[in-house]
Amino acid sequence: MIIQGTINEVGSTIRRENDRAKRRAVEAEIRSAAAVMASQATLNASGASAAEISAAIESNVTLLSSFYEDRK
């Protein structure tokens, strides 16, 4: 979910890159960073609530998007 959200947020910026290899490299970076973020999630024994999961996804998408957003 973090990956898809981030790619949706910065997709127009990624698509402006003409070099296919560079576009794929950025997507790979996003996937890698999202996997690290997901692996660092701390859950208690009863699990996270839907609100906690949504908040975590949203904050991680915002963070990753800030690295790749188009800065005019």
CHARMM internal coordinates of N, CA and C (Angstrom, degrees):
IC EDIT
DIST 1 N 1 CA 1.4429
DIST 1 CA 1 C 1.5305
ANGL 1 N 1 CA 1 C 110.94
DIST 1 C 2 N 1.3224
ANGL 1 CA 1 C 2 N 116.51
DIHE 1 N 1 CA 1 C 2 N -36.83
DIST 2 N 2 CA 1.4620
ANGL 1 C 2 N 2 CA 120.20
DIHE 1 CA 1 C 2 N 2 CA 178.45
DIST 2 CA 2 C 1.5290
ANGL 2 N 2 CA 2 C 109.36
DIHE 1 C 2 N 2 CA 2 C -65.44
DIST 2 C 3 N 1.3061
ANGL 2 CA 2 C 3 N 116.05
DIHE 2 N 2 CA 2 C 3 N -42.49
DIST 3 N 3 CA 1.4656
ANGL 2 C 3 N 3 CA 120.81
DIHE 2 CA 2 C 3 N 3 CA -178.86
DIST 3 CA 3 C 1.5164
ANGL 3 N 3 CA 3 C 110.11
DIHE 2 C 3 N 3 CA 3 C -61.42
DIST 3 C 4 N 1.3139
ANGL 3 CA 3 C 4 N 116.58
DIHE 3 N 3 CA 3 C 4 N -53.53
DIST 4 N 4 CA 1.4635
ANGL 3 C 4 N 4 CA 120.61
DIHE 3 CA 3 C 4 N 4 CA -176.50
DIST 4 CA 4 C 1.5181
ANGL 4 N 4 CA 4 C 111.10
DIHE 3 C 4 N 4 CA 4 C -62.98
DIST 4 C 5 N 1.3163
ANGL 4 CA 4 C 5 N 117.36
DIHE 4 N 4 CA 4 C 5 N -42.02
DIST 5 N 5 CA 1.4597
ANGL 4 C 5 N 5 CA 120.48
DIHE 4 CA 4 C 5 N 5 CA 179.20
DIST 5 CA 5 C 1.5178
ANGL 5 N 5 CA 5 C 112.07
DIHE 4 C 5 N 5 CA 5 C -61.52
DIST 5 C 6 N 1.3171
ANGL 5 CA 5 C 6 N 116.25
DIHE 5 N 5 CA 5 C 6 N -43.33
DIST 6 N 6 CA 1.4652
ANGL 5 C 6 N 6 CA 120.29
DIHE 5 CA 5 C 6 N 6 CA -179.72
DIST 6 CA 6 C 1.5165
ANGL 6 N 6 CA 6 C 110.88
DIHE 5 C 6 N 6 CA 6 C -67.05
DIST 6 C 7 N 1.3146
ANGL 6 CA 6 C 7 N 117.61
DIHE 6 N 6 CA 6 C 7 N -45.03
DIST 7 N 7 CA 1.4571
ANGL 6 C 7 N 7 CA 120.48
DIHE 6 CA 6 C 7 N 7 CA 179.42
DIST 7 CA 7 C 1.5257
ANGL 7 N 7 CA 7 C 110.52
DIHE 6 C 7 N 7 CA 7 C -63.17
DIST 7 C 8 N 1.3169
ANGL 7 CA 7 C 8 N 117.86
DIHE 7 N 7 CA 7 C 8 N -37.93
DIST 8 N 8 CA 1.4604
ANGL 7 C 8 N 8 CA 120.46
DIHE 7 CA 7 C 8 N 8 CA 175.72
DIST 8 CA 8 C 1.5250
ANGL 8 N 8 CA 8 C 111.15
DIHE 7 C 8 N 8 CA 8 C -62.77
DIST 8 C 9 N 1.3182
ANGL 8 CA 8 C 9 N 116.61
DIHE 8 N 8 CA 8 C 9 N -40.57
DIST 9 N 9 CA 1.4693
ANGL 8 C 9 N 9 CA 121.13
DIHE 8 CA 8 C 9 N 9 CA -178.55
DIST 9 CA 9 C 1.5241
ANGL 9 N 9 CA 9 C 112.66
DIHE 8 C 9 N 9 CA 9 C -67.82
DIST 9 C 10 N 1.2980
ANGL 9 CA 9 C 10 N 117.97
DIHE 9 N 9 CA 9 C 10 N -38.24
DIST 10 N 10 CA 1.4745
ANGL 9 C 10 N 10 CA 121.12
DIHE 9 CA 9 C 10 N 10 CA -174.30
DIST 10 CA 10 C 1.5250
ANGL 10 N 10 CA 10 C 112.82
DIHE 9 C 10 N 10 CA 10 C -111.55
DIST 10 C 11 N 1.3048
ANGL 10 CA 10 C 11 N 116.58
DIHE 10 N 10 CA 10 C 11 N 11.85
DIST 11 N 11 CA 1.4622
ANGL 10 C 11 N 11 CA 120.92
DIHE 10 CA 10 C 11 N 11 CA -176.08
DIST 11 CA 11 C 1.5141
ANGL 11 N 11 CA 11 C 114.26
DIHE 10 C 11 N 11 CA 11 C -56.41
DIST 11 C 12 N 1.3288
ANGL 11 CA 11 C 12 N 117.73
DIHE 11 N 11 CA 11 C 12 N -41.84
DIST 12 N 12 CA 1.4647
ANGL 11 C 12 N 12 CA 119.16
DIHE 11 CA 11 C 12 N 12 CA -178.29
DIST 12 CA 12 C 1.5228
ANGL 12 N 12 CA 12 C 110.76
DIHE 11 C 12 N 12 CA 12 C -64.51
DIST 12 C 13 N 1.3181
ANGL 12 CA 12 C 13 N 116.87
DIHE 12 N 12 CA 12 C 13 N -35.32
DIST 13 N 13 CA 1.4639
ANGL 12 C 13 N 13 CA 120.40
DIHE 12 CA 12 C 13 N 13 CA 177.52
DIST 13 CA 13 C 1.5239
ANGL 13 N 13 CA 13 C 110.63
DIHE 12 C 13 N 13 CA 13 C -67.52
DIST 13 C 14 N 1.3203
ANGL 13 CA 13 C 14 N 116.39
DIHE 13 N 13 CA 13 C 14 N -43.76
DIST 14 N 14 CA 1.4650
ANGL 13 C 14 N 14 CA 120.73
DIHE 13 CA 13 C 14 N 14 CA 179.82
DIST 14 CA 14 C 1.5295
ANGL 14 N 14 CA 14 C 110.50
DIHE 13 C 14 N 14 CA 14 C -63.34
DIST 14 C 15 N 1.3253
ANGL 14 CA 14 C 15 N 116.97
DIHE 14 N 14 CA 14 C 15 N -42.91
DIST 15 N 15 CA 1.4667
ANGL 14 C 15 N 15 CA 120.68
DIHE 14 CA 14 C 15 N 15 CA -176.63
DIST 15 CA 15 C 1.5268
ANGL 15 N 15 CA 15 C 112.82
DIHE 14 C 15 N 15 CA 15 C -67.25
DIST 15 C 16 N 1.3185
ANGL 15 CA 15 C 16 N 119.07
DIHE 15 N 15 CA 15 C 16 N -21.30
DIST 16 N 16 CA 1.4660
ANGL 15 C 16 N 16 CA 121.22
DIHE 15 CA 15 C 16 N 16 CA 178.49
DIST 16 CA 16 C 1.5253
ANGL 16 N 16 CA 16 C 112.68
DIHE 15 C 16 N 16 CA 16 C -72.10
DIST 16 C 17 N 1.3173
ANGL 16 CA 16 C 17 N 116.52
DIHE 16 N 16 CA 16 C 17 N -17.50
DIST 17 N 17 CA 1.4677
ANGL 16 C 17 N 17 CA 120.31
DIHE 16 CA 16 C 17 N 17 CA 177.73
DIST 17 CA 17 C 1.5261
ANGL 17 N 17 CA 17 C 108.12
DIHE 16 C 17 N 17 CA 17 C -74.96
DIST 17 C 18 N 1.3228
ANGL 17 CA 17 C 18 N 116.94
DIHE 17 N 17 CA 17 C 18 N 121.94
DIST 18 N 18 CA 1.4712
ANGL 17 C 18 N 18 CA 121.33
DIHE 17 CA 17 C 18 N 18 CA -177.88
DIST 18 CA 18 C 1.5164
ANGL 18 N 18 CA 18 C 113.43
DIHE 17 C 18 N 18 CA 18 C -74.28
DIST 18 C 19 N 1.2998
ANGL 18 CA 18 C 19 N 116.96
DIHE 18 N 18 CA 18 C 19 N -27.35
DIST 19 N 19 CA 1.4608
ANGL 18 C 19 N 19 CA 121.69
DIHE 18 CA 18 C 19 N 19 CA -176.70
DIST 19 CA 19 C 1.5330
ANGL 19 N 19 CA 19 C 110.08
DIHE 18 C 19 N 19 CA 19 C -80.69
DIST 19 C 20 N 1.3198
ANGL 19 CA 19 C 20 N 115.75
DIHE 19 N 19 CA 19 C 20 N 113.18
DIST 20 N 20 CA 1.4654
ANGL 19 C 20 N 20 CA 121.29
DIHE 19 CA 19 C 20 N 20 CA -178.00
DIST 20 CA 20 C 1.5259
ANGL 20 N 20 CA 20 C 111.75
DIHE 19 C 20 N 20 CA 20 C -59.13
DIST 20 C 21 N 1.3246
ANGL 20 CA 20 C 21 N 117.13
DIHE 20 N 20 CA 20 C 21 N -38.84
DIST 21 N 21 CA 1.4667
ANGL 20 C 21 N 21 CA 121.15
DIHE 20 CA 20 C 21 N 21 CA -179.53
DIST 21 CA 21 C 1.5301
ANGL 21 N 21 CA 21 C 110.47
DIHE 20 C 21 N 21 CA 21 C -63.61
DIST 21 C 22 N 1.3139
ANGL 21 CA 21 C 22 N 117.53
DIHE 21 N 21 CA 21 C 22 N -39.01
DIST 22 N 22 CA 1.4626
ANGL 21 C 22 N 22 CA 120.72
DIHE 21 CA 21 C 22 N 22 CA 178.42
DIST 22 CA 22 C 1.5223
ANGL 22 N 22 CA 22 C 111.17
DIHE 21 C 22 N 22 CA 22 C -68.15
DIST 22 C 23 N 1.3479
ANGL 22 CA 22 C 23 N 117.12
DIHE 22 N 22 CA 22 C 23 N -39.68
DIST 23 N 23 CA 1.4709
ANGL 22 C 23 N 23 CA 120.17
DIHE 22 CA 22 C 23 N 23 CA 176.97
DIST 23 CA 23 C 1.5223
ANGL 23 N 23 CA 23 C 110.27
DIHE 22 C 23 N 23 CA 23 C -61.02
DIST 23 C 24 N 1.3149
ANGL 23 CA 23 C 24 N 115.87
DIHE 23 N 23 CA 23 C 24 N -44.54
DIST 24 N 24 CA 1.4720
ANGL 23 C 24 N 24 CA 119.98
DIHE 23 CA 23 C 24 N 24 CA 179.46
DIST 24 CA 24 C 1.5227
ANGL 24 N 24 CA 24 C 111.20
DIHE 23 C 24 N 24 CA 24 C -65.72
DIST 24 C 25 N 1.3221
ANGL 24 CA 24 C 25 N 117.05
DIHE 24 N 24 CA 24 C 25 N -35.85
DIST 25 N 25 CA 1.4675
ANGL 24 C 25 N 25 CA 120.58
DIHE 24 CA 24 C 25 N 25 CA 179.02
DIST 25 CA 25 C 1.5280
ANGL 25 N 25 CA 25 C 110.64
DIHE 24 C 25 N 25 CA 25 C -64.94
DIST 25 C 26 N 1.3206
ANGL 25 CA 25 C 26 N 117.16
DIHE 25 N 25 CA 25 C 26 N -41.25
DIST 26 N 26 CA 1.4664
ANGL 25 C 26 N 26 CA 120.19
DIHE 25 CA 25 C 26 N 26 CA 178.27
DIST 26 CA 26 C 1.5244
ANGL 26 N 26 CA 26 C 109.80
DIHE 25 C 26 N 26 CA 26 C -64.67
DIST 26 C 27 N 1.3129
ANGL 26 CA 26 C 27 N 117.29
DIHE 26 N 26 CA 26 C 27 N -44.72
DIST 27 N 27 CA 1.4678
ANGL 26 C 27 N 27 CA 120.07
DIHE 26 CA 26 C 27 N 27 CA 177.97
DIST 27 CA 27 C 1.5261
ANGL 27 N 27 CA 27 C 110.77
DIHE 26 C 27 N 27 CA 27 C -60.68
DIST 27 C 28 N 1.3207
ANGL 27 CA 27 C 28 N 117.27
DIHE 27 N 27 CA 27 C 28 N -39.90
DIST 28 N 28 CA 1.4721
ANGL 27 C 28 N 28 CA 120.73
DIHE 27 CA 27 C 28 N 28 CA 178.24
DIST 28 CA 28 C 1.5264
ANGL 28 N 28 CA 28 C 110.72
DIHE 27 C 28 N 28 CA 28 C -64.55
DIST 28 C 29 N 1.3351
ANGL 28 CA 28 C 29 N 116.93
DIHE 28 N 28 CA 28 C 29 N -39.77
DIST 29 N 29 CA 1.4707
ANGL 28 C 29 N 29 CA 120.36
DIHE 28 CA 28 C 29 N 29 CA 177.19
DIST 29 CA 29 C 1.5248
ANGL 29 N 29 CA 29 C 110.52
DIHE 28 C 29 N 29 CA 29 C -61.77
DIST 29 C 30 N 1.3300
ANGL 29 CA 29 C 30 N 116.41
DIHE 29 N 29 CA 29 C 30 N -43.78
DIST 30 N 30 CA 1.4633
ANGL 29 C 30 N 30 CA 120.90
DIHE 29 CA 29 C 30 N 30 CA 179.71
DIST 30 CA 30 C 1.5246
ANGL 30 N 30 CA 30 C 109.61
DIHE 29 C 30 N 30 CA 30 C -62.19
DIST 30 C 31 N 1.3239
ANGL 30 CA 30 C 31 N 117.13
DIHE 30 N 30 CA 30 C 31 N -45.43
DIST 31 N 31 CA 1.4696
ANGL 30 C 31 N 31 CA 121.01
DIHE 30 CA 30 C 31 N 31 CA 179.78
DIST 31 CA 31 C 1.5310
ANGL 31 N 31 CA 31 C 111.12
DIHE 30 C 31 N 31 CA 31 C -61.16
DIST 31 C 32 N 1.3073
ANGL 31 CA 31 C 32 N 115.90
DIHE 31 N 31 CA 31 C 32 N -42.91
DIST 32 N 32 CA 1.4627
ANGL 31 C 32 N 32 CA 120.46
DIHE 31 CA 31 C 32 N 32 CA -179.65
DIST 32 CA 32 C 1.5291
ANGL 32 N 32 CA 32 C 111.16
DIHE 31 C 32 N 32 CA 32 C -65.15
DIST 32 C 33 N 1.3129
ANGL 32 CA 32 C 33 N 116.44
DIHE 32 N 32 CA 32 C 33 N -46.85
DIST 33 N 33 CA 1.4678
ANGL 32 C 33 N 33 CA 120.44
DIHE 32 CA 32 C 33 N 33 CA -179.83
DIST 33 CA 33 C 1.5235
ANGL 33 N 33 CA 33 C 110.87
DIHE 32 C 33 N 33 CA 33 C -63.68
DIST 33 C 34 N 1.3229
ANGL 33 CA 33 C 34 N 117.34
DIHE 33 N 33 CA 33 C 34 N -40.24
DIST 34 N 34 CA 1.4628
ANGL 33 C 34 N 34 CA 120.79
DIHE 33 CA 33 C 34 N 34 CA 179.06
DIST 34 CA 34 C 1.5258
ANGL 34 N 34 CA 34 C 110.98
DIHE 33 C 34 N 34 CA 34 C -64.67
DIST 34 C 35 N 1.3116
ANGL 34 CA 34 C 35 N 116.71
DIHE 34 N 34 CA 34 C 35 N -38.66
DIST 35 N 35 CA 1.4688
ANGL 34 C 35 N 35 CA 120.08
DIHE 34 CA 34 C 35 N 35 CA 178.57
DIST 35 CA 35 C 1.5245
ANGL 35 N 35 CA 35 C 110.36
DIHE 34 C 35 N 35 CA 35 C -64.34
DIST 35 C 36 N 1.3277
ANGL 35 CA 35 C 36 N 117.14
DIHE 35 N 35 CA 35 C 36 N -40.82
DIST 36 N 36 CA 1.4747
ANGL 35 C 36 N 36 CA 120.34
DIHE 35 CA 35 C 36 N 36 CA 177.79
DIST 36 CA 36 C 1.5208
ANGL 36 N 36 CA 36 C 109.59
DIHE 35 C 36 N 36 CA 36 C -63.45
DIST 36 C 37 N 1.3272
ANGL 36 CA 36 C 37 N 116.90
DIHE 36 N 36 CA 36 C 37 N -45.57
DIST 37 N 37 CA 1.4685
ANGL 36 C 37 N 37 CA 120.13
DIHE 36 CA 36 C 37 N 37 CA 179.75
DIST 37 CA 37 C 1.5249
ANGL 37 N 37 CA 37 C 111.04
DIHE 36 C 37 N 37 CA 37 C -59.86
DIST 37 C 38 N 1.3130
ANGL 37 CA 37 C 38 N 116.24
DIHE 37 N 37 CA 37 C 38 N -45.03
DIST 38 N 38 CA 1.4650
ANGL 37 C 38 N 38 CA 119.85
DIHE 37 CA 37 C 38 N 38 CA -179.52
DIST 38 CA 38 C 1.5295
ANGL 38 N 38 CA 38 C 111.42
DIHE 37 C 38 N 38 CA 38 C -63.99
DIST 38 C 39 N 1.3169
ANGL 38 CA 38 C 39 N 116.90
DIHE 38 N 38 CA 38 C 39 N -36.60
DIST 39 N 39 CA 1.4615
ANGL 38 C 39 N 39 CA 119.94
DIHE 38 CA 38 C 39 N 39 CA -179.25
DIST 39 CA 39 C 1.5193
ANGL 39 N 39 CA 39 C 112.50
DIHE 38 C 39 N 39 CA 39 C -69.83
DIST 39 C 40 N 1.3104
ANGL 39 CA 39 C 40 N 117.10
DIHE 39 N 39 CA 39 C 40 N -20.06
DIST 40 N 40 CA 1.4550
ANGL 39 C 40 N 40 CA 120.92
DIHE 39 CA 39 C 40 N 40 CA -178.68
DIST 40 CA 40 C 1.5274
ANGL 40 N 40 CA 40 C 113.18
DIHE 39 C 40 N 40 CA 40 C -92.92
DIST 40 C 41 N 1.3124
ANGL 40 CA 40 C 41 N 116.43
DIHE 40 N 40 CA 40 C 41 N 2.10
DIST 41 N 41 CA 1.4630
ANGL 40 C 41 N 41 CA 119.92
DIHE 40 CA 40 C 41 N 41 CA 178.67
DIST 41 CA 41 C 1.5241
ANGL 41 N 41 CA 41 C 109.69
DIHE 40 C 41 N 41 CA 41 C -65.23
DIST 41 C 42 N 1.3004
ANGL 41 CA 41 C 42 N 115.54
DIHE 41 N 41 CA 41 C 42 N 135.55
DIST 42 N 42 CA 1.4641
ANGL 41 C 42 N 42 CA 120.08
DIHE 41 CA 41 C 42 N 42 CA 177.60
DIST 42 CA 42 C 1.5237
ANGL 42 N 42 CA 42 C 108.43
DIHE 41 C 42 N 42 CA 42 C -108.07
DIST 42 C 43 N 1.2936
ANGL 42 CA 42 C 43 N 114.84
DIHE 42 N 42 CA 42 C 43 N 122.81
DIST 43 N 43 CA 1.4621
ANGL 42 C 43 N 43 CA 120.80
DIHE 42 CA 42 C 43 N 43 CA 179.83
DIST 43 CA 43 C 1.5147
ANGL 43 N 43 CA 43 C 108.97
DIHE 42 C 43 N 43 CA 43 C -118.36
DIST 43 C 44 N 1.3234
ANGL 43 CA 43 C 44 N 114.81
DIHE 43 N 43 CA 43 C 44 N 143.34
DIST 44 N 44 CA 1.4582
ANGL 43 C 44 N 44 CA 117.76
DIHE 43 CA 43 C 44 N 44 CA 176.75
DIST 44 CA 44 C 1.5260
ANGL 44 N 44 CA 44 C 109.22
DIHE 43 C 44 N 44 CA 44 C -85.50
DIST 44 C 45 N 1.2919
ANGL 44 CA 44 C 45 N 116.70
DIHE 44 N 44 CA 44 C 45 N 176.47
DIST 45 N 45 CA 1.4696
ANGL 44 C 45 N 45 CA 121.68
DIHE 44 CA 44 C 45 N 45 CA -174.74
DIST 45 CA 45 C 1.5251
ANGL 45 N 45 CA 45 C 112.89
DIHE 44 C 45 N 45 CA 45 C -59.45
DIST 45 C 46 N 1.3149
ANGL 45 CA 45 C 46 N 117.26
DIHE 45 N 45 CA 45 C 46 N -32.09
DIST 46 N 46 CA 1.4665
ANGL 45 C 46 N 46 CA 119.84
DIHE 45 CA 45 C 46 N 46 CA -178.96
DIST 46 CA 46 C 1.5247
ANGL 46 N 46 CA 46 C 112.40
DIHE 45 C 46 N 46 CA 46 C -87.76
DIST 46 C 47 N 1.3331
ANGL 46 CA 46 C 47 N 117.42
DIHE 46 N 46 CA 46 C 47 N -2.70
DIST 47 N 47 CA 1.4558
ANGL 46 C 47 N 47 CA 121.09
DIHE 46 CA 46 C 47 N 47 CA 178.86
DIST 47 CA 47 C 1.5092
ANGL 47 N 47 CA 47 C 112.12
DIHE 46 C 47 N 47 CA 47 C 86.62
DIST 47 C 48 N 1.2938
ANGL 47 CA 47 C 48 N 115.30
DIHE 47 N 47 CA 47 C 48 N 169.42
DIST 48 N 48 CA 1.4582
ANGL 47 C 48 N 48 CA 121.13
DIHE 47 CA 47 C 48 N 48 CA -179.60
DIST 48 CA 48 C 1.5204
ANGL 48 N 48 CA 48 C 110.11
DIHE 47 C 48 N 48 CA 48 C -88.26
DIST 48 C 49 N 1.3137
ANGL 48 CA 48 C 49 N 114.81
DIHE 48 N 48 CA 48 C 49 N 149.99
DIST 49 N 49 CA 1.4662
ANGL 48 C 49 N 49 CA 119.30
DIHE 48 CA 48 C 49 N 49 CA 176.53
DIST 49 CA 49 C 1.5254
ANGL 49 N 49 CA 49 C 108.60
DIHE 48 C 49 N 49 CA 49 C -78.18
DIST 49 C 50 N 1.3109
ANGL 49 CA 49 C 50 N 116.10
DIHE 49 N 49 CA 49 C 50 N 165.26
DIST 50 N 50 CA 1.4610
ANGL 49 C 50 N 50 CA 120.44
DIHE 49 CA 49 C 50 N 50 CA 178.38
DIST 50 CA 50 C 1.5237
ANGL 50 N 50 CA 50 C 110.48
DIHE 49 C 50 N 50 CA 50 C -60.10
DIST 50 C 51 N 1.3023
ANGL 50 CA 50 C 51 N 117.18
DIHE 50 N 50 CA 50 C 51 N -38.34
DIST 51 N 51 CA 1.4660
ANGL 50 C 51 N 51 CA 121.03
DIHE 50 CA 50 C 51 N 51 CA 179.39
DIST 51 CA 51 C 1.5251
ANGL 51 N 51 CA 51 C 111.14
DIHE 50 C 51 N 51 CA 51 C -65.34
DIST 51 C 52 N 1.3244
ANGL 51 CA 51 C 52 N 117.45
DIHE 51 N 51 CA 51 C 52 N -39.87
DIST 52 N 52 CA 1.4681
ANGL 51 C 52 N 52 CA 121.08
DIHE 51 CA 51 C 52 N 52 CA 178.63
DIST 52 CA 52 C 1.5284
ANGL 52 N 52 CA 52 C 111.17
DIHE 51 C 52 N 52 CA 52 C -66.22
DIST 52 C 53 N 1.3047
ANGL 52 CA 52 C 53 N 116.18
DIHE 52 N 52 CA 52 C 53 N -40.80
DIST 53 N 53 CA 1.4625
ANGL 52 C 53 N 53 CA 120.29
DIHE 52 CA 52 C 53 N 53 CA 178.60
DIST 53 CA 53 C 1.5255
ANGL 53 N 53 CA 53 C 110.01
DIHE 52 C 53 N 53 CA 53 C -64.48
DIST 53 C 54 N 1.3169
ANGL 53 CA 53 C 54 N 116.65
DIHE 53 N 53 CA 53 C 54 N -46.51
DIST 54 N 54 CA 1.4685
ANGL 53 C 54 N 54 CA 120.77
DIHE 53 CA 53 C 54 N 54 CA 179.21
DIST 54 CA 54 C 1.5232
ANGL 54 N 54 CA 54 C 111.56
DIHE 53 C 54 N 54 CA 54 C -60.13
DIST 54 C 55 N 1.3313
ANGL 54 CA 54 C 55 N 116.34
DIHE 54 N 54 CA 54 C 55 N -43.92
DIST 55 N 55 CA 1.4671
ANGL 54 C 55 N 55 CA 120.65
DIHE 54 CA 54 C 55 N 55 CA 179.78
DIST 55 CA 55 C 1.5236
ANGL 55 N 55 CA 55 C 111.10
DIHE 54 C 55 N 55 CA 55 C -63.48
DIST 55 C 56 N 1.3161
ANGL 55 CA 55 C 56 N 117.42
DIHE 55 N 55 CA 55 C 56 N -40.57
DIST 56 N 56 CA 1.4669
ANGL 55 C 56 N 56 CA 121.30
DIHE 55 CA 55 C 56 N 56 CA 179.66
DIST 56 CA 56 C 1.5249
ANGL 56 N 56 CA 56 C 110.86
DIHE 55 C 56 N 56 CA 56 C -65.73
DIST 56 C 57 N 1.3160
ANGL 56 CA 56 C 57 N 116.68
DIHE 56 N 56 CA 56 C 57 N -43.49
DIST 57 N 57 CA 1.4635
ANGL 56 C 57 N 57 CA 120.53
DIHE 56 CA 56 C 57 N 57 CA 179.04
DIST 57 CA 57 C 1.5247
ANGL 57 N 57 CA 57 C 109.73
DIHE 56 C 57 N 57 CA 57 C -63.01
DIST 57 C 58 N 1.3245
ANGL 57 CA 57 C 58 N 116.06
DIHE 57 N 57 CA 57 C 58 N -47.86
DIST 58 N 58 CA 1.4616
ANGL 57 C 58 N 58 CA 119.91
DIHE 57 CA 57 C 58 N 58 CA -178.21
DIST 58 CA 58 C 1.5277
ANGL 58 N 58 CA 58 C 112.10
DIHE 57 C 58 N 58 CA 58 C -60.90
DIST 58 C 59 N 1.3192
ANGL 58 CA 58 C 59 N 117.27
DIHE 58 N 58 CA 58 C 59 N -43.69
DIST 59 N 59 CA 1.4651
ANGL 58 C 59 N 59 CA 119.24
DIHE 58 CA 58 C 59 N 59 CA -178.69
DIST 59 CA 59 C 1.5239
ANGL 59 N 59 CA 59 C 111.42
DIHE 58 C 59 N 59 CA 59 C -67.43
DIST 59 C 60 N 1.3233
ANGL 59 CA 59 C 60 N 117.93
DIHE 59 N 59 CA 59 C 60 N -36.91
DIST 60 N 60 CA 1.4568
ANGL 59 C 60 N 60 CA 120.77
DIHE 59 CA 59 C 60 N 60 CA 178.69
DIST 60 CA 60 C 1.5268
ANGL 60 N 60 CA 60 C 112.09
DIHE 59 C 60 N 60 CA 60 C -71.26
DIST 60 C 61 N 1.3237
ANGL 60 CA 60 C 61 N 117.32
DIHE 60 N 60 CA 60 C 61 N -37.77
DIST 61 N 61 CA 1.4640
ANGL 60 C 61 N 61 CA 120.69
DIHE 60 CA 60 C 61 N 61 CA 175.91
DIST 61 CA 61 C 1.5322
ANGL 61 N 61 CA 61 C 109.30
DIHE 60 C 61 N 61 CA 61 C -63.26
DIST 61 C 62 N 1.3244
ANGL 61 CA 61 C 62 N 116.42
DIHE 61 N 61 CA 61 C 62 N -44.36
DIST 62 N 62 CA 1.4670
ANGL 61 C 62 N 62 CA 120.55
DIHE 61 CA 61 C 62 N 62 CA 179.02
DIST 62 CA 62 C 1.5232
ANGL 62 N 62 CA 62 C 110.69
DIHE 61 C 62 N 62 CA 62 C -60.29
DIST 62 C 63 N 1.3175
ANGL 62 CA 62 C 63 N 116.64
DIHE 62 N 62 CA 62 C 63 N -44.87
DIST 63 N 63 CA 1.4585
ANGL 62 C 63 N 63 CA 120.55
DIHE 62 CA 62 C 63 N 63 CA 179.91
DIST 63 CA 63 C 1.5225
ANGL 63 N 63 CA 63 C 111.49
DIHE 62 C 63 N 63 CA 63 C -62.46
DIST 63 C 64 N 1.3175
ANGL 63 CA 63 C 64 N 117.47
DIHE 63 N 63 CA 63 C 64 N -52.01
DIST 64 N 64 CA 1.4639
ANGL 63 C 64 N 64 CA 120.25
DIHE 63 CA 63 C 64 N 64 CA -179.23
DIST 64 CA 64 C 1.5283
ANGL 64 N 64 CA 64 C 111.43
DIHE 63 C 64 N 64 CA 64 C -63.11
DIST 64 C 65 N 1.3093
ANGL 64 CA 64 C 65 N 117.30
DIHE 64 N 64 CA 64 C 65 N -40.28
DIST 65 N 65 CA 1.4633
ANGL 64 C 65 N 65 CA 120.78
DIHE 64 CA 64 C 65 N 65 CA 179.77
DIST 65 CA 65 C 1.5167
ANGL 65 N 65 CA 65 C 110.99
DIHE 64 C 65 N 65 CA 65 C -60.37
DIST 65 C 66 N 1.3239
ANGL 65 CA 65 C 66 N 116.34
DIHE 65 N 65 CA 65 C 66 N -35.97
DIST 66 N 66 CA 1.4590
ANGL 65 C 66 N 66 CA 119.64
DIHE 65 CA 65 C 66 N 66 CA -178.65
DIST 66 CA 66 C 1.5319
ANGL 66 N 66 CA 66 C 111.62
DIHE 65 C 66 N 66 CA 66 C -63.99
DIST 66 C 67 N 1.3031
ANGL 66 CA 66 C 67 N 117.92
DIHE 66 N 66 CA 66 C 67 N -24.90
DIST 67 N 67 CA 1.4679
ANGL 66 C 67 N 67 CA 121.52
DIHE 66 CA 66 C 67 N 67 CA 178.07
DIST 67 CA 67 C 1.5271
ANGL 67 N 67 CA 67 C 112.36
DIHE 66 C 67 N 67 CA 67 C -75.39
DIST 67 C 68 N 1.3224
ANGL 67 CA 67 C 68 N 116.32
DIHE 67 N 67 CA 67 C 68 N -27.94
DIST 68 N 68 CA 1.4632
ANGL 67 C 68 N 68 CA 120.52
DIHE 67 CA 67 C 68 N 68 CA -171.79
DIST 68 CA 68 C 1.5165
ANGL 68 N 68 CA 68 C 114.95
DIHE 67 C 68 N 68 CA 68 C -117.56
DIST 68 C 69 N 1.3275
ANGL 68 CA 68 C 69 N 118.10
DIHE 68 N 68 CA 68 C 69 N -2.68
DIST 69 N 69 CA 1.4551
ANGL 68 C 69 N 69 CA 119.84
DIHE 68 CA 68 C 69 N 69 CA -175.87
DIST 69 CA 69 C 1.5290
ANGL 69 N 69 CA 69 C 111.16
DIHE 68 C 69 N 69 CA 69 C -65.91
DIST 69 C 70 N 1.3168
ANGL 69 CA 69 C 70 N 113.26
DIHE 69 N 69 CA 69 C 70 N 155.51
DIST 70 N 70 CA 1.4577
ANGL 69 C 70 N 70 CA 120.17
DIHE 69 CA 69 C 70 N 70 CA 179.17
DIST 70 CA 70 C 1.5162
ANGL 70 N 70 CA 70 C 109.00
DIHE 69 C 70 N 70 CA 70 C -73.96
DIST 70 C 71 N 1.3029
ANGL 70 CA 70 C 71 N 116.32
DIHE 70 N 70 CA 70 C 71 N 122.40
DIST 71 N 71 CA 1.4555
ANGL 70 C 71 N 71 CA 120.83
DIHE 70 CA 70 C 71 N 71 CA -179.93
DIST 71 CA 71 C 1.5160
ANGL 71 N 71 CA 71 C 108.19
DIHE 70 C 71 N 71 CA 71 C -106.04
DIST 71 C 72 N 1.3124
ANGL 71 CA 71 C 72 N 115.19
DIHE 71 N 71 CA 71 C 72 N 108.15
DIST 72 N 72 CA 1.4729
ANGL 71 C 72 N 72 CA 120.47
DIHE 71 CA 71 C 72 N 72 CA -178.10
DIST 72 CA 72 C 1.5031
ANGL 72 N 72 CA 72 C 110.44
DIHE 71 C 72 N 72 CA 72 C -94.96
END
COOR INIT
IC SEED 1 N 1 CA 1 C
IC BUILD
